[in-house]
Amino acid sequence: MTVGIVNDMALAVEALRRVVVASGQHEVLWIARNGAEAVEKCAAHRPDCVLMDLIMPVMDGVEATRQIMAHSPCAILVVTATVDGNAGKVFEAMGHGALDAVNTPRLGSTGDISGGDGLLAKMATIARLIGPIPHRPAPAPPAPGSSSPAGQPLILIGSSTGGPQALAEILSALGPDSRLPVALVQHVDVEFAVGLANWLETETGVRVRVACTGDSPTPGHVHLAGTSDHLVIRPDGRFAYQSEPNDAFYRPSVDVLFESAARHWHGPMLAVLLTGMGRDGARGLLALKHAGADTIAQDQDSCIVFGMPKAAIELGAARHVLPLHDIGPALRAFAPAR
């Protein structure tokens, strides 16, 4: 991949440059010292991937991510001195379209670099993501399963690129007084799952927790997939994690959660597929439609990346195509009468 480096610290720039060049698989296209310069350079010479710092003069990485994704969209990996210390800004940047985040490699006094392997692993994942994604045929309608709680409603949500901000908006509209259980897959590295749950709860006032094996979907709670295995609904209606399918491109996968709910949940369901790169969730949304669920895809104009919803629409999986500001009210309308 061609790479743009955005960082105002000379030592950080040199560490990033050495890691990228030493990989033998990527090349540095340009270096920018602040977000405003990065926006200009992306417009003139768009790289395959931008390594974006967060805290910079003139324009920070959050605003630079927003402007790049609006005008010169490309893959953006947040690379910051401390991911944990900047969690709020990390999720803001992801909400504007950054794909992932990693700590900046460190250049030692003897010229050795620590943290380079983590950066290259993230870049390898992004290289696969922006390459061709295999199209698998849509599944047949699911066979009837056995016994989730009869009649209990369930909301299912899948999201990826741009998802955190979209989730914050619709969960805020759902409100802290909601009596609906929500199962959620957001494409995010496992190390950020707890931080994302905490950030969403702070932003929305809704109770958000990482789903644990054996949990039941709880009214008024959002259960977030929190491992690199796939979150599923078991035949007894409880959550579990499974490694299969091992060849799934996304871990956790929206398709796997949606398809398990189509098989095993027997109350009313509303499923939503939000902004994201690729096709994950499209087949699962169709399986849910076949199972009688109401299904929503986010519309193109309100998506950061119109990949996953577009794939679902093309499959005929979405009963409704809605702008983001209408999805939260649709979730509230789904609530059972008091």
C-alpha positions in Angstrom: 0.0 0.0 0.0 1.0 3.6 -0.4 1.0 5.4 2.9 0.6 9.0 4.2 2.1 9.7 7.6 0.5 12.5 9.7 2.4 13.5 12.8 4.0 16.6 14.2 6.7 14.8 16.2 10.0 14.2 14.3 10.9 11.0 16.3 7.4 9.5 15.7 7.6 10.3 12.0 10.9 8.6 11.7 9.7 5.5 13.7 6.7 5.2 11.4 8.7 5.8 8.3 11.2 3.0 9.2 8.5 0.5 10.1 6.6 1.2 6.8 9.8 1.0 4.6 11.2 -2.1 6.4 8.0 -4.0 5.8 8.9 -4.3 2.1 5.1 -4.2 1.4 4.3 -0.6 1.8 5.8 2.7 0.6 5.6 6.2 2.1 3.8 8.5 -0.3 4.1 11.7 1.8 4.5 13.1 5.3 2.3 15.8 6.8 3.0 17.7 10.1 -0.6 18.5 11.0 -4.1 17.7 10.0 -4.6 20.6 7.7 -1.6 19.6 5.7 -2.8 16.0 5.6 -6.1 17.2 4.1 -4.3 19.1 1.4 -1.9 16.2 0.6 -4.8 13.6 0.4 -6.6 15.8 -2.1 -3.5 16.1 -4.2 -2.1 12.6 -3.9 -4.5 10.1 -2.2 -2.7 7.2 -0.5 -4.1 3.8 0.1 -3.8 4.3 3.9 -3.2 7.3 6.2 -1.4 6.8 9.5 -3.2 9.6 11.5 -2.0 11.1 14.8 -4.6 12.7 17.0 -3.0 15.5 18.9 -1.5 18.1 16.5 -1.3 21.8 16.0 -3.4 23.7 13.4 -5.9 20.8 13.0 -6.2 17.6 15.1 -6.6 14.1 13.8 -10.3 13.9 14.4 -11.1 16.9 12.2 -8.6 15.9 9.6 -10.3 12.4 9.5 -13.7 14.0 9.0 -12.5 16.3 6.2 -10.5 13.5 4.4 -13.5 11.1 4.5 -15.8 13.9 3.2 -13.6 15.0 0.3 -10.8 12.4 -0.4 -11.9 9.2 1.3 -9.3 6.5 2.0 -8.4 4.0 4.7 -7.3 5.8 7.9 -5.5 4.2 10.8 -5.2 6.3 14.0 -1.7 6.1 15.3 -1.3 7.9 18.6 1.1 8.0 21.5 -1.5 6.4 23.8 -4.7 4.8 22.6 -6.0 4.4 26.1 -5.3 8.0 27.1 -7.1 9.3 24.0 -10.0 6.9 23.9 -12.7 9.6 23.4 -10.8 11.1 20.4 -10.2 7.6 19.0 -13.9 6.9 18.9 -14.7 10.3 17.5 -12.2 9.6 14.7 -13.7 6.2 14.1 -17.1 7.8 14.0 -15.8 10.0 11.2 -14.4 7.0 9.3 -11.1 5.8 10.8 -10.9 2.1 10.7 -8.8 1.3 13.7 -6.2 2.6 16.2 -2.8 1.6 17.4 -0.1 3.0 19.7 2.7 4.8 17.9 5.9 2.7 17.6 8.8 4.1 19.7 12.3 4.8 18.4 14.9 4.0 21.0 18.2 5.7 21.7 20.1 2.9 19.9 17.8 3.1 16.9 15.7 0.1 17.8 11.9 0.3 17.3 9.3 -1.1 19.6 5.7 -1.5 18.6 6.3 -1.9 14.9 4.7 -5.4 14.7 1.4 -4.1 16.1 1.3 -1.4 13.5 2.1 -3.8 10.6 -0.6 -6.2 11.8 -3.2 -3.5 11.7 -2.0 -2.4 8.3 -2.2 -6.0 7.0 -5.8 -6.1 8.1 -6.6 -2.8 6.3 -4.9 -4.1 3.2 -7.2 -7.1 3.1 -10.2 -4.8 3.9 -9.6 -2.4 1.0 -8.9 -5.3 -1.4 -11.6 -7.4 -3.2 -14.0 -8.9 -0.7 -15.4 -12.3 -1.7 -19.2 -12.3 -2.4 -20.9 -15.3 -0.9 -24.4 -16.2 -1.9 -27.3 -15.3 0.3 -28.4 -18.0 2.7 -31.6 -19.9 2.3 -34.4 -19.0 4.8 -33.4 -20.4 8.3 -34.8 -23.6 9.6 -37.0 -23.1 12.7 -35.0 -23.4 15.9 -35.9 -24.1 19.5 -36.7 -21.8 22.3 -35.8 -18.2 22.9 -38.1 -16.3 25.2 -41.4 -16.3 23.4 -42.6 -12.9 22.4 -39.7 -10.9 23.7 -38.6 -8.3 21.2 -34.9 -7.9 20.2 -33.0 -5.1 18.3 -29.9 -6.2 16.3 -27.4 -3.6 15.0 -24.3 -4.1 12.8 -21.9 -1.3 12.0 -18.3 -0.6 10.8 -16.6 2.4 9.3 -18.1 5.5 10.8 -20.2 3.4 13.2 -19.4 4.9 16.6 -20.9 8.3 15.9 -23.9 6.7 14.1 -24.4 4.4 17.1 -24.2 7.3 19.5 -26.9 9.2 17.5 -29.4 6.3 17.3 -28.9 5.0 20.8 -29.4 8.6 22.1 -32.7 8.7 20.2 -33.6 5.3 21.7 -33.1 6.8 25.1 -32.1 5.5 28.6 -35.7 4.7 29.4 -36.0 2.1 26.6 -37.2 -1.4 27.6 -35.7 -3.0 24.5 -32.7 -5.3 24.5 -30.1 -4.6 21.9 -27.4 -6.9 20.4 -24.6 -5.0 18.7 -21.6 -5.8 16.5 -19.3 -2.9 15.7 -16.1 -3.8 13.8 -13.5 -2.7 16.4 -10.4 -4.3 17.8 -11.0 -6.4 20.9 -8.8 -4.1 22.9 -11.2 -1.2 22.3 -14.4 -3.1 23.1 -14.7 -2.1 26.8 -13.7 1.5 26.0 -16.3 1.7 23.2 -19.0 0.4 25.6 -18.0 3.0 28.2 -17.9 5.8 25.6 -21.3 4.9 24.1 -22.8 4.8 27.6 -21.3 8.2 28.4 -22.4 9.7 25.1 -26.0 8.3 25.2 -27.0 7.6 28.7 -28.0 4.1 27.6 -26.6 1.1 29.5 -24.0 -0.5 27.3 -22.0 -3.6 28.3 -19.8 -6.1 26.7 -21.8 -9.3 26.1 -20.7 -12.3 28.0 -21.4 -16.0 27.3 -24.5 -17.1 29.1 -26.0 -13.6 29.3 -29.6 -13.1 28.3 -30.6 -10.1 26.2 -31.7 -7.7 28.9 -34.4 -5.0 28.4 -32.9 -1.5 28.5 -29.3 -2.8 27.8 -27.1 -2.8 24.8 -24.9 -5.9 24.6 -21.8 -5.3 22.5 -19.7 -8.0 20.9 -16.4 -7.9 22.8 -14.0 -10.6 21.5 -12.4 -11.6 18.3 -14.8 -14.5 18.1 -18.3 -14.2 16.8 -21.2 -13.2 19.1 -24.2 -15.4 18.5 -27.7 -16.1 19.9 -27.9 -19.7 21.2 -31.0 -21.9 20.8 -31.9 -21.0 24.4 -31.9 -17.3 23.5 -28.7 -16.5 25.4 -25.4 -15.1 24.1 -22.3 -17.1 23.3 -19.1 -16.7 21.4 -17.9 -19.1 18.7 -14.8 -19.3 16.5 -16.7 -20.7 13.5 -16.6 -19.7 10.7 -12.9 -19.4 11.0 -12.6 -18.0 7.5 -14.9 -15.0 8.2 -13.2 -11.9 7.0 -14.6 -9.8 9.9 -14.2 -10.9 13.5 -16.7 -10.4 15.1 -19.0 -10.8 12.1 -22.4 -9.0 11.8 -23.5 -11.8 9.5 -22.9 -14.5 12.1 -24.9 -12.7 14.8 -27.8 -11.9 12.4 -28.0 -15.4 11.1 -27.9 -16.9 14.6 -30.8 -14.7 15.6 -32.7 -15.6 12.5 -32.4 -19.3 13.6 -32.9 -19.0 17.3 -34.9 -15.9 18.3 -38.7 -16.3 18.2 -39.9 -12.9 19.4 -40.3 -9.8 17.2 -37.0 -8.5 15.8 -35.8 -5.3 14.3 -32.4 -5.4 12.6 -30.4 -2.4 11.4 -27.3 -2.3 9.2 -25.3 0.9 9.4 -22.4 2.6 7.7 -19.4 0.4 6.9 -16.9 -0.8 4.3 -17.4 -4.2 2.7 -20.4 -6.5 2.7 -20.7 -7.9 6.3 -24.2 -8.0 7.5 -25.9 -8.1 4.2 -26.5 -11.9 4.1 -27.5 -11.9 7.7 -30.0 -9.1 7.2 -31.6 -11.1 4.4 -31.8 -14.1 6.7 -33.6 -12.0 9.3 -36.0 -10.7 6.7 -36.8 -14.3 5.7 -37.4 -15.0 9.4 -40.0 -12.2 9.6 -37.9 -9.5 11.1 -38.3 -5.8 10.2 -35.0 -4.7 8.5 -33.4 -1.3 8.0 -30.4 -0.2 6.0 -28.9 3.3 6.5 -29.2 5.4 3.3 -26.3 6.5 1.2 -26.4 10.2 2.0 -26.0 9.7 5.8 -23.3 7.0 5.6 -19.6 7.6 6.0 -19.1 4.5 3.8 -22.0 3.1 1.8 -20.7 -0.4 1.6 -22.5 -2.7 4.0 -25.9 -1.0 3.6 -25.6 -0.9 -0.2 -24.8 -4.6 -0.3 -27.9 -5.4 1.8 -30.1 -3.2 -0.4 -28.8 -4.9 -3.5 -29.7 -8.3 -2.0 -33.2 -7.1 -1.2 -32.6 -7.5 2.5 -33.8 -4.1 3.7 -37.5 -3.5 4.1 -36.7 0.2 4.8 -33.8 2.4 3.7 -33.6 5.3 6.1 -31.4 8.3 6.9 -29.6 8.1 10.1 -31.8 10.7 11.9 -34.8 8.5 11.2 -33.4 5.2 12.5 -33.4 6.1 16.2 -37.1 7.0 16.1 -37.8 3.8 14.2 -36.2 1.9 17.1 -38.3 3.8 19.7 -41.5 3.0 17.6 -40.5 -0.7 17.8 -40.8 -0.6 21.6 -43.7 -2.7 23.0 -46.7 -0.8 24.4 -46.4 0.0 28.1 
